[in-house]
Amino acid sequence: MKVELTHPIFKQISKIAAQKNTEAFVIGGYVRDIFLNRKSKDIDVVVLDDAIAFAKAFADSLPGKKDVAYFKNFGTAMVKTNEWEVEFVGARKESYTRDSRKPVVEPGTIVDDQNRRDFTINALALNLEEKHFGELVDPFGGLNDLENKIIRTPLNPDITFSDDPLRMMRAIRFATQLNFTIHDETLKSIKQNKDRIHIISFERISEELNKIILAPVPSVGFKLLYNTGLLQLIFSELSAMHGVDTIDGKAHKDNFYHTLQVLDNICTETDDLWLRWSALLHDIAKPLTKKYLNNEGWTFHGHEDKGSRMISKIFRKLKLPLNEKMKFVEKMVYLHHRPKALAEDGVTDSAIRRLIVDAGDDIDGLFILCRADMTSRNETKLEKYRHNLKQVELMVADVAERDTLRNWQPPITGEEIMEYFQIGPSREVGLIKHEIRESILEGRIKNDYAEAHQLMIETGKKLGLKK
C-alpha cells in the first residue's frame, strides 16, 4: 500500500536521496502515528548512506532558520525547524553484550534496521525513493497489529528484551498510552526477563514511569508493572501496598488498587505531572503504619506525616527532581487527609486558617487531590463526603478573602523583631514569631501589621526584652 506524504519536506528528502544515489525511509513513531491519526513533529529518517552527510545536505537545502546538531559518535544528526525535528540515522544492525543495553553497531540494510526496532508498530517504514515514494515497508505485520491494537516485538521477545530491557517498560508504556494489549508471548517474556531491568538506570526508568503517569488511564500501566513483577523490582514501596489483611473477620481495603483509582480520578481533572505523582504517593506509608486495634479495627495513624518524609528517599532513588517539585509532592502527601478530616469532624475558622496557611499557593491542587481520593463504593457515603468537602472549600475561599490569608506571609519578620529589640538570632525571636502566628490563626488578632506589631512588643516584654 501507499501512504500520501503531502508535506514538501518529504519530497526534499527524496530529492537528496536521488542526488546521492541512495535510499531513505521515514520510520518509527511518525509512521505509526499516521495510521493512528495522531499529529507528530518528530520524524525519524533512515538512510542507506552516511547519515551526517545526508543531514547536512538536507539542512543546506532548506530556506530560513534551522538548527543542526551532529552526533559523530552515534553517526546521527538532528535538523530542527520551526515546524519539524528530523533525525537522520544510517541503516544499521546491532549486537549486544549481556551486561549492557549499548549495542555494537555496524552498517546494515533497511530490513536489518527494522529488525532492531522494539515493536512491530514502530518498525513500519515509508519509502522515500522517487519510484517507490510512500510505499509501506512492513515485514512484521505492524499495520495488522495497529489495527488489532497489539504490542508485539518483531523478533523473539526474549532476544528483544534481553538485548535492551528498557523495552519492557516501553511495551507497558505504549500499551497504557494507546490502550493496546500486549501480545501473550511478549507479556510472558517480560515476566521471564524482568530481572534484566537491573542494568537500566533509574533516570531511564523514571522517564517511562512519567509517561505512564501522564497517560489517560495510568492504572493500566501500573497493573501491568505489578503483574509482570517489574514494579516489585523498581518501585517496591508502591508494590508493598498490594494485598489485604484480615483479622477477626475485619479486612482493610487494598491500598494499591485504591491508589490507582485515585490516580485515575485525578487524571480527569489535571494533567499536572507532580499532582499526579502526589496521587500515586498519597498513601505510600500505609504499609508501614498499618495496625489492628481491637476497638478500632485497621488503622493507619500518621501515614500522612510518615509518607511525606518518605518522598525525598523515593525521589532520590528514582532520580526524580529534588527541587520545588519534590517539595510540592511532600506537601500534598502531608496535607492530603486534612480537608477530609475537617469535612468529617466539623470546621472552625481556626482550622480553616491553618489549612490555608499550610497549603499556601497549592490549596487548589490539594482540593483536586482530595476529590480524587473519594473512592467509596457506597454512593450515599460518597455524596455526603463530596457535599462536606465542598463546604470546606467554600469556607476556605471565604476565610482566605476575609482574613487576606491566601499566600500568607507573617506580617512581622524575624529581622524586624531583632531590630526592634536590638538582639541577634535567638530563642526569643522564635517565640515571638510563634505567638504572632498562633494569634492570627486562632483569631485573637487580625492579620494586620499594626496588631501584630503591638503583640510583638507585648510578647517581648513578657520575655524580658526591652527596646
C-alpha positions as CSV (number, residue, x, y, z in Angstrom):
1,M,0.0,0.0,0.0
2,K,1.0,3.6,-0.5
3,V,0.6,6.5,2.0
4,E,0.3,10.0,0.8
5,L,3.1,12.2,2.2
6,T,2.0,15.7,1.2
7,H,4.4,17.9,3.1
8,P,7.3,19.3,0.9
9,I,9.9,18.1,3.5
10,F,9.5,14.5,2.3
11,K,9.9,15.4,-1.4
12,Q,13.0,17.3,-0.4
13,I,14.5,14.3,1.4
14,S,13.6,12.2,-1.7
15,K,15.4,14.6,-4.0
16,I,18.6,14.5,-1.9
17,A,18.4,10.7,-1.9
18,A,18.2,10.7,-5.7
19,Q,21.2,13.1,-5.9
20,K,23.2,10.8,-3.6
21,N,22.1,7.7,-5.4
22,T,20.9,6.2,-2.2
23,E,17.6,5.3,-0.4
24,A,15.8,7.0,2.5
25,F,12.9,5.9,4.6
26,V,10.6,7.5,7.2
27,I,10.4,5.0,10.1
28,G,9.1,4.5,13.6
29,G,6.7,6.7,15.5
30,Y,5.9,9.2,12.8
31,V,4.7,6.4,10.5
32,R,2.8,4.7,13.4
33,D,1.1,8.0,14.2
34,I,-0.1,8.5,10.6
35,F,-2.2,5.3,10.9
36,L,-3.3,6.3,14.4
37,N,-4.4,9.8,13.1
38,R,-2.1,11.4,15.7
39,K,-0.1,14.5,14.9
40,S,3.7,14.3,15.3
41,K,6.5,16.8,14.7
42,D,9.3,14.3,15.2
43,I,10.5,12.5,12.1
44,D,13.0,9.7,12.0
45,V,14.7,9.1,8.7
46,V,16.9,6.0,7.9
47,V,19.3,6.4,5.1
48,L,21.4,3.7,3.4
49,D,24.3,6.1,3.4
50,D,26.3,8.5,5.7
51,A,23.5,10.0,7.8
52,I,25.6,13.0,8.9
53,A,26.5,14.0,5.3
54,F,22.9,13.4,4.2
55,A,21.6,15.6,7.1
56,K,24.0,18.4,6.1
57,A,22.8,18.3,2.5
58,F,19.2,18.4,3.7
59,A,19.8,21.3,6.1
60,D,21.7,23.3,3.4
61,S,18.7,22.9,1.0
62,L,16.2,24.4,3.5
63,P,15.3,28.1,3.4
64,G,15.2,30.1,6.6
65,K,16.5,29.4,10.0
66,K,17.3,25.9,11.2
67,D,19.3,24.3,13.9
68,V,21.6,21.4,13.1
69,A,23.3,19.1,15.6
70,Y,25.7,16.3,14.6
71,F,26.4,13.4,16.8
72,K,29.5,11.8,15.2
73,N,29.9,9.1,17.9
74,F,26.5,7.8,17.0
75,G,26.5,8.6,13.3
76,T,23.3,10.6,13.6
77,A,22.2,14.2,13.1
78,M,19.2,16.3,14.0
79,V,17.8,19.1,11.9
80,K,15.3,21.4,13.7
81,T,13.0,23.9,12.0
82,N,10.1,25.8,13.5
83,E,7.8,23.1,12.3
84,W,9.8,19.8,12.5
85,E,12.5,17.9,14.2
86,V,14.1,15.5,11.7
87,E,16.6,12.9,12.9
88,F,18.8,11.1,10.4
89,V,20.5,7.8,11.1
90,G,22.2,5.3,8.9
91,A,20.6,1.9,8.5
92,R,22.3,-0.4,10.9
93,K,22.3,-3.8,12.6
94,E,23.1,-4.2,16.3
95,S,24.5,-6.8,18.7
96,Y,24.5,-6.7,22.5
97,T,26.6,-7.9,25.4
98,R,24.9,-9.4,28.4
99,D,25.7,-6.5,30.9
100,S,24.8,-3.5,28.7
101,R,22.0,-2.1,26.6
102,K,24.5,-0.2,24.5
103,P,24.9,-2.2,21.2
104,V,27.8,-2.9,18.9
105,V,26.7,-1.2,15.7
106,E,27.6,-1.9,12.1
107,P,26.0,-0.7,8.8
108,G,23.0,-2.7,7.5
109,T,20.0,-2.7,5.3
110,I,16.5,-1.3,5.9
111,V,15.5,-4.8,7.0
112,D,18.4,-5.0,9.4
113,D,17.2,-1.7,10.8
114,Q,13.7,-2.8,11.2
115,N,14.9,-6.0,12.9
116,R,16.4,-3.9,15.7
117,R,13.2,-2.0,16.4
118,D,11.4,-2.6,19.7
119,F,7.8,-3.3,18.4
120,T,6.2,-4.1,15.1
121,I,4.1,-0.9,15.3
122,N,7.4,1.0,15.5
123,A,9.1,-0.9,12.7
124,L,6.8,0.5,10.0
125,A,8.7,2.4,7.3
126,L,7.7,4.5,4.3
127,N,10.0,4.5,1.2
128,L,11.0,8.0,0.1
129,E,12.8,6.8,-3.1
130,E,11.3,8.5,-6.1
131,K,9.9,5.4,-7.9
132,H,8.5,3.9,-4.7
133,F,7.6,7.1,-2.9
134,G,5.1,6.5,0.0
135,E,5.2,2.7,-0.2
136,L,4.9,0.9,3.1
137,V,7.6,-1.5,4.2
138,D,6.1,-3.7,6.8
139,P,7.9,-7.0,7.2
140,F,6.5,-7.9,10.6
141,G,2.8,-7.2,10.2
142,G,2.9,-3.9,12.2
143,L,-0.1,-2.5,10.4
144,N,-2.1,-5.5,11.3
145,D,-1.0,-5.1,14.9
146,L,-2.0,-1.5,14.8
147,E,-5.5,-2.4,13.6
148,N,-5.8,-5.0,16.3
149,K,-4.3,-2.8,19.0
150,I,-1.5,-5.2,19.9
151,I,2.0,-4.6,21.2
152,R,4.4,-7.3,19.9
153,T,8.1,-7.5,19.2
154,P,9.4,-8.0,15.7
155,L,11.8,-10.8,16.7
156,N,11.8,-13.3,19.6
157,P,10.8,-11.2,22.6
158,D,13.4,-12.9,24.8
159,I,16.1,-11.5,22.5
160,T,14.4,-8.1,22.2
161,F,14.1,-7.7,26.0
162,S,17.4,-9.3,27.0
163,D,19.2,-7.0,24.5
164,D,17.5,-3.8,25.8
165,P,15.5,-4.4,29.0
166,L,14.1,-0.8,28.8
167,R,11.9,-2.1,26.1
168,M,9.9,-4.0,28.7
169,M,9.0,-0.6,30.3
170,R,8.3,0.8,26.8
171,A,5.9,-2.1,26.0
172,I,3.9,-1.3,29.1
173,R,4.1,2.4,28.4
174,F,2.8,2.1,24.8
175,A,0.0,-0.3,25.9
176,T,-1.0,2.3,28.5
177,Q,-0.8,5.4,26.2
178,L,-2.5,3.8,23.2
179,N,-4.9,1.5,25.1
180,F,-3.4,-1.5,23.4
181,T,-3.0,-5.1,24.6
182,I,0.5,-6.7,25.0
183,H,0.7,-9.9,22.9
184,D,0.7,-13.0,25.1
185,E,4.2,-14.2,24.1
186,T,5.5,-10.7,24.6
187,L,3.9,-10.4,28.0
188,K,5.2,-13.8,29.1
189,S,8.7,-12.7,28.0
190,I,8.5,-9.6,30.1
191,K,7.8,-11.7,33.2
192,Q,10.7,-14.1,32.3
193,N,13.2,-11.3,31.7
194,K,12.1,-8.9,34.4
195,D,15.4,-9.2,36.4
196,R,17.2,-7.7,33.4
197,I,15.8,-4.4,34.3
198,H,18.6,-4.0,36.9
199,I,21.0,-2.9,34.1
200,I,18.8,0.1,33.3
201,S,19.5,3.4,35.0
202,F,16.7,4.9,37.1
203,E,16.8,8.0,35.0
204,R,15.6,6.0,32.0
205,I,13.1,4.0,34.2
206,S,11.6,7.2,35.6
207,E,11.2,8.7,32.1
208,E,8.9,5.7,31.3
209,L,7.1,6.0,34.6
210,N,6.4,9.7,34.0
211,K,4.9,8.8,30.6
212,I,2.7,6.1,32.1
213,I,1.6,8.6,34.8
214,L,0.7,11.1,32.1
215,A,-1.4,8.6,30.2
216,P,-5.2,9.0,30.2
217,V,-5.7,5.9,32.4
218,P,-2.3,5.3,34.1
219,S,-3.6,2.4,36.3
220,V,-3.4,0.2,33.2
221,G,0.4,0.6,33.2
222,F,0.9,0.1,37.0
223,K,-1.3,-3.0,37.0
224,L,0.9,-4.4,34.1
225,L,4.1,-3.4,36.0
226,Y,2.8,-5.3,39.1
227,N,1.6,-8.3,37.2
228,T,4.9,-8.7,35.3
229,G,6.9,-8.3,38.5
230,L,8.7,-5.2,37.3
231,L,7.1,-2.9,39.9
232,Q,8.4,-5.0,42.8
233,L,12.0,-4.5,41.4
234,I,11.8,-0.8,40.5
235,F,9.3,0.6,43.0
236,S,9.0,-1.7,46.0
237,E,7.4,1.0,48.2
238,L,4.4,1.1,45.8
239,S,4.1,-2.7,45.3
240,A,4.2,-3.2,49.1
241,M,0.7,-1.6,49.2
242,H,-0.8,-4.5,47.4
243,G,-2.9,-7.0,49.3
244,V,-5.4,-7.3,52.1
245,D,-5.0,-8.5,55.6
246,T,-7.9,-9.9,57.7
247,I,-8.2,-10.2,61.5
248,D,-11.3,-11.3,63.3
249,G,-13.2,-11.1,60.1
250,K,-12.2,-7.5,59.5
251,A,-10.3,-6.6,56.4
252,H,-8.9,-3.3,55.2
253,K,-9.2,-2.2,51.6
254,D,-6.4,-3.0,49.1
255,N,-4.4,0.3,49.2
256,F,-2.6,-0.5,46.0
257,Y,-5.8,-0.6,43.9
258,H,-7.3,2.3,45.9
259,T,-4.2,4.4,45.0
260,L,-4.5,3.5,41.3
261,Q,-8.2,4.6,41.4
262,V,-7.2,7.9,43.0
263,L,-4.6,8.3,40.3
264,D,-7.1,7.7,37.5
265,N,-9.6,10.0,39.2
266,I,-7.1,12.9,39.4
267,C,-6.3,12.5,35.7
268,T,-9.8,13.6,34.9
269,E,-9.1,17.0,36.5
270,T,-5.4,17.7,35.8
271,D,-2.5,16.9,33.5
272,D,0.0,18.2,36.1
273,L,2.7,15.5,36.4
274,W,3.5,16.3,40.0
275,L,-0.1,16.5,41.2
276,R,-0.4,13.0,39.6
277,W,2.7,11.9,41.5
278,S,1.1,13.2,44.7
279,A,-2.0,11.0,44.0
280,L,0.3,8.0,43.4
281,L,2.2,8.6,46.7
282,H,-0.5,10.0,48.9
283,D,-0.9,6.7,50.9
284,I,2.6,5.4,50.4
285,A,3.3,5.0,54.2
286,K,0.1,2.9,54.9
287,P,2.0,-0.4,54.8
288,L,4.4,1.0,57.5
289,T,1.7,2.4,59.7
290,K,-0.9,-0.4,59.4
291,K,-2.1,-1.6,62.8
292,Y,-5.1,-3.6,64.0
293,L,-6.7,-2.3,67.2
294,N,-9.4,-4.3,68.9
295,N,-11.6,-1.3,69.5
296,E,-11.0,0.4,66.1
297,G,-10.1,-2.2,63.6
298,W,-7.5,-1.4,61.0
299,T,-5.7,2.0,61.4
300,F,-3.1,3.9,59.5
301,H,-2.4,6.7,62.0
302,G,0.3,9.1,61.0
303,H,0.6,7.8,57.4
304,E,0.4,11.4,56.1
305,D,3.4,12.5,58.1
306,K,5.5,9.4,57.5
307,G,4.6,9.3,53.9
308,S,5.7,12.9,53.4
309,R,9.0,12.1,55.0
310,M,9.4,9.1,52.6
311,I,9.2,11.3,49.5
312,S,12.8,12.5,49.3
313,K,14.2,9.0,49.6
314,I,11.8,7.8,46.8
315,F,12.7,10.7,44.6
316,R,16.4,10.2,45.2
317,K,16.2,6.5,44.3
318,L,14.1,7.1,41.1
319,K,16.3,10.1,40.1
320,L,13.4,12.5,40.1
321,P,14.0,16.2,40.7
322,L,14.9,17.2,44.3
323,N,13.7,20.7,43.9
324,E,10.4,22.5,44.4
325,K,8.6,19.7,42.6
326,M,9.6,17.3,45.3
327,K,8.7,19.8,48.0
328,F,5.2,20.1,46.3
329,V,4.7,16.4,46.5
330,E,5.8,16.3,50.1
331,K,3.3,19.0,51.0
332,M,0.4,17.3,49.1
333,V,1.1,13.9,50.8
334,Y,1.4,15.6,54.2
335,L,-1.8,17.6,53.9
336,H,-4.0,15.2,51.8
337,H,-6.0,14.0,54.8
338,R,-6.6,17.4,56.4
339,P,-9.6,18.6,54.3
340,K,-11.2,15.2,54.6
341,A,-10.8,15.3,58.4
342,L,-12.3,18.8,58.5
343,A,-15.2,17.6,56.3
344,E,-15.9,14.7,58.7
345,D,-15.2,16.3,62.1
346,G,-16.6,19.8,61.7
347,V,-14.9,23.1,60.7
348,T,-13.7,26.0,62.8
349,D,-12.3,29.3,61.4
350,S,-9.0,28.4,63.2
351,A,-8.7,25.1,61.4
352,I,-9.5,26.7,58.1
353,R,-6.9,29.4,58.6
354,R,-4.2,26.8,59.4
355,L,-5.1,24.8,56.3
356,I,-4.9,27.9,54.1
357,V,-1.5,28.9,55.6
358,D,0.0,25.4,55.4
359,A,-1.2,24.8,51.9
360,G,-0.3,28.3,50.7
361,D,-0.4,28.7,46.9
362,D,-1.1,25.0,46.4
363,I,-4.6,24.9,48.1
364,D,-6.4,24.4,44.8
365,G,-4.2,21.4,44.0
366,L,-4.9,20.0,47.4
367,F,-8.6,20.1,46.9
368,I,-8.2,18.4,43.5
369,L,-6.3,15.6,45.3
370,C,-8.9,15.3,48.0
371,R,-11.7,15.0,45.4
372,A,-9.8,12.3,43.6
373,D,-9.3,10.4,47.0
374,M,-13.0,9.7,47.2
375,T,-13.3,6.0,46.1
376,S,-16.1,4.6,48.3
377,R,-18.5,2.1,46.6
378,N,-21.2,3.4,48.9
379,E,-22.8,6.1,46.8
380,T,-24.7,7.7,49.7
381,K,-21.5,8.0,51.7
382,L,-19.7,9.3,48.7
383,E,-22.3,12.1,48.1
384,K,-22.2,13.1,51.7
385,Y,-18.4,13.4,51.7
386,R,-18.5,15.4,48.4
387,H,-21.0,17.8,49.9
388,N,-19.0,18.2,53.1
389,L,-15.7,18.7,51.2
390,K,-17.4,21.3,49.1
391,Q,-18.5,23.2,52.2
392,V,-14.9,23.1,53.4
393,E,-13.7,24.5,50.1
394,L,-16.3,27.3,50.3
395,M,-15.2,28.2,53.8
396,V,-11.6,28.3,52.7
397,A,-12.5,30.8,50.0
398,D,-14.5,32.9,52.4
399,V,-11.9,32.9,55.2
400,A,-9.0,33.5,52.8
401,E,-10.7,36.5,51.3
402,R,-11.9,37.9,54.7
403,D,-8.6,37.5,56.5
404,T,-6.4,38.1,53.5
405,L,-4.6,34.8,54.1
406,R,-4.1,33.5,50.6
407,N,-0.3,33.2,50.0
408,W,0.1,34.3,53.6
409,Q,3.4,35.7,54.9
410,P,3.9,36.7,58.6
411,P,3.2,40.5,59.0
412,I,6.3,40.7,61.2
413,T,9.6,39.2,60.2
414,G,12.4,37.9,62.4
415,E,14.6,40.8,61.2
416,E,12.1,43.3,62.4
417,I,11.9,41.7,65.8
418,M,15.7,41.7,66.1
419,E,16.0,45.3,65.0
420,Y,13.2,46.5,67.4
421,F,14.7,44.8,70.5
422,Q,18.3,45.1,69.3
423,I,19.1,41.4,69.7
424,G,20.5,38.7,67.5
425,P,19.1,35.4,66.4
426,S,17.8,33.7,69.5
427,R,15.1,31.6,71.1
428,E,13.1,34.8,71.9
429,V,12.8,35.7,68.3
430,G,11.2,32.3,67.5
431,L,8.8,32.6,70.5
432,I,7.6,36.0,69.4
433,K,7.1,34.8,65.8
434,H,5.2,31.7,67.0
435,E,2.9,33.8,69.3
436,I,2.1,36.2,66.4
437,R,1.4,33.3,64.0
438,E,-0.8,31.4,66.5
439,S,-2.7,34.6,67.5
440,I,-3.6,35.3,63.8
441,L,-4.6,31.7,63.2
442,E,-6.7,31.5,66.3
443,G,-8.4,34.8,65.5
444,R,-7.1,36.6,68.6
445,I,-5.7,39.4,66.4
446,K,-6.3,40.3,62.8
447,N,-3.9,39.5,60.0
448,D,-2.7,43.1,60.3
449,Y,0.7,44.7,60.7
450,A,-0.4,47.2,63.4
451,E,-2.0,44.5,65.6
452,A,0.9,42.1,65.0
453,H,3.4,44.8,65.9
454,Q,1.7,45.6,69.2
455,L,1.6,41.9,70.1
456,M,5.3,41.7,69.3
457,I,6.0,44.5,71.8
458,E,3.8,42.9,74.5
459,T,5.3,39.4,74.0
460,G,8.8,40.8,74.1
461,K,8.1,42.5,77.4
462,K,6.8,39.2,78.9
463,L,10.1,37.6,77.8
464,G,12.1,40.3,79.5
465,L,13.2,42.1,76.3
466,K,13.5,45.9,76.2
467,K,13.6,48.3,73.3
